[in-house]
Amino acid sequence: MEQTKTISADALGAMESNNGLAPQIASMARAFIASPGRYKMISLGVAICAVVGATAYGQIRLNAWNQPFYDALARKDVVEFAHQLAIFAGIAVILLILNVTQVWLNQMTKMKLREQLTRDLFDQWLEPMRAFRLAGSGQIGINPDQRIHEDARHLTELSTDLGIGLLQATLLLASFVGVLWILSDHVAFTIHGSTFVIPGYMVWCALLYAGTASWLSWRVGHPLIDLNAERYAREADLRFALVKVNERANALAVGCGERNEKDRLNRELDQVLVIMRSLVTGVTRLTWITAGYGWFAIVAPIVVAAPGFFSGDLSLGGLMVVVGAFNQVQQALRWFVDNFSTIADWRATLVRVASFRLALVQMDKLGHKTNRIERVPATDDKLTFDNLGIASPSGCTKLSEPHVAIAPAEHVLIRGAPGIGKTNLFCAIAGLWPWGSGRILLPSLNSMQFLPQRPYIPAGLLRDALAYPSRADNFNDPEFVAALDRMGLSRLAPGLDRSARWDKELSDAEQRDLAFARLLLHKPRWILIDGAIDALDSRGRARVLDLLQRELPQTAVINIGRQEPEEAFFTRVLSLTKDPEGLRLVPTIFPKAPARAMEQTASAP
């Protein structure tokens, strides 16, 4: 029985310890501290604190205004009544200005916070090789666009609203709890002729009232966290399915596949609706607590302060001051009750964004303790493979020769059966697939150009798409026109400065021709091709090989494919084989987040 060596992407196991709320918040805090716009955000935060503090002070003055106003009503004192109305107008105008200012600061904070978070996710996602590795890392790599766009937007908006709301509630509580404690001295109880006062009576009633409602809200609403996370995962799947149908509408119509796709979309929608029904049930249960709490709050302060009013220790104005202070305290304490559904939504969104960012940061450690292919600069201007073994989940792939040296201007075909690991070899040479053994000695990377099976054609100006990844101003118009003409794309030459979605406007064959025109434009000294020539018909293949022969005579061409060698072009043929005793990659999939984000699992690379 043959013994098979294995290697594992073990670094990802460290993600388990990062699934809690504290590591996720710490990760986001580190991102904020490192962001270039942190000082603007801090300035906005200071301004919000000042406005909220001024608003709390204004509400204290407004609450104190209740006593002379209602006492004037009780005495039917018209002059004092009018005077108190004038005072109210002044307080109200100031509070209105503060409210408008707070709304503006709230919206600006959302915008700036989203900008900083989204740019940070851009930076983390598009670090070299991260997006490629993430795509094959299981559920965490599914729909990164959803996490960066919609989830990041939702998280910043919820964080801003909840943060400002919590700050406001905290300041109100700090401002009014002392007032309510003092006013509690006026609420006296008389039992069997004995009168007594409970110190801080109204404060304790407010704490008991809000604490009971908060505990009930937590007990009833806690499942909403998991349900929201699962809903976002399902919504992302549905959105992805819709985009896929839209992008392949032509092929769908030709194959008369509308009915099948409609059934598939309906199944995706059914998954969303199942979660939404559960959310409806959960929110309805929570509403019994929050709405019931809100309705009883209308009379609760009057009921608890009634003994003082009926005993004569409190005037009508004094009662209204006590009721106002009680309402402010219990409103601050009920912040958790009123916002529990939003908090559950925020927590679920934080899980998706923070776990995504943590995964990106950990991506550089993927398999850092395992065997890796050594990639070193060549000293003899050759591309050399020395005892190269490429580990993958299906086994180890090796070249038919243990030591291969490819010289400049040489044309080499590396052949392999389907599934043997041709793309893994291509990625290993490009530095995207590091797992395995042996060495690759590379010429200058600036002199190399890689052509994958499906070329990347960026949206924008045609000249930018043709010059990619270089800058368009590195070439002149005659060079662009000549490259297009040689690949039979001369019709596109007048539109060099036209902006379009070229991957949608050009056919698959034209996109491949554009990629080969890109090679003719750049004239690299080394070209690595992964199956792109295989996709051409015999006539197109002959044309491309003839152009490479004539236009780039000093360029080395290494084609990794499965077609028969062309005698007039390839001067050397190598084969890929499986080594049963070689290294095997056992991928570790990223663990699930604590919320049950039941996303579909992609196969590991």
Secondary structure, DSSP 4 states (H G I P E B T S, - for coil): -----EEE-GGGGGGGGG-SHHHHHHHHHHHHHHSTTHHHHHHHHHHHHHHHHHHHHHHHHHHHHHHHHHHHHHHT-HHHHHHHHHHHHHHHHHHHHHHHHHHHHHHHHHHHHHHHHHHHHHHHHTSTTHHHHHHTSGGGGS-HHHIIIIIHHHHHHHHHHHHHHHHHHHHHHHHHHHHHHHHGGG-EEEETTEEEE-TTHHHHHHHHHHHHHHHHHHHHHTHHHHHHHHHHHHHHHHHHHHHHHHHTHHHHHHTT-HHHHHHHHHHHHHHHHHHHHHHHHHHHHHHHHHHHHHHHTTTHHHHHHHHHHHHTSS-HHHHHHHHHHHHHHHHHHTHHHHTHHHHHHHHHHHHHHHHHHHHHHHHTTTTTTS-B-EEEE-SSS-EEEEEEEEEETTEEEEESSSEEEE-TT-EEEEE--TTSSHHHHHHHHHTS--BEEEEEEE--GGGEEEE-SS----SEEHHHHHHTTS-GGGS-HHHHHHHHHHTT-GGGGGGTT-EE-HHHHS-HHHHHHHHHHHHHHH--SEEEEESTTTTS-HHHHHHHHHHHHHH-TT-EEEEEE-SPP-TTT--EEEEEEEETTS-EEE--PPPPPSS---PPPPPP-
